[in-house]
Amino acid sequence: MSLFTTVSTRLAAHLTTRLATLRNDRGMSTIEYAFGSLAAAALAGVLYMVVNGNGVVSAIEGVITDALSNTPG
């Protein structure tokens, strides 16, 4: 066996092992859940700020007031 064959065989084995390690996605679901939870919390915070803003509160009050003051006719 030549030196080139030995080195290329070992390199191929090493690369195959490294590729198998990179393909292992254990823990990916944990990271996905963490990012999903973070995104949901951020969205909830933004929606809370929007709904409690003066414009939204006054618009909702206006709709309710109009609905209660109108008589069917």
Order of alpha helices (4+ residues) and beta strands (2+ residues): alpha-alpha-alpha
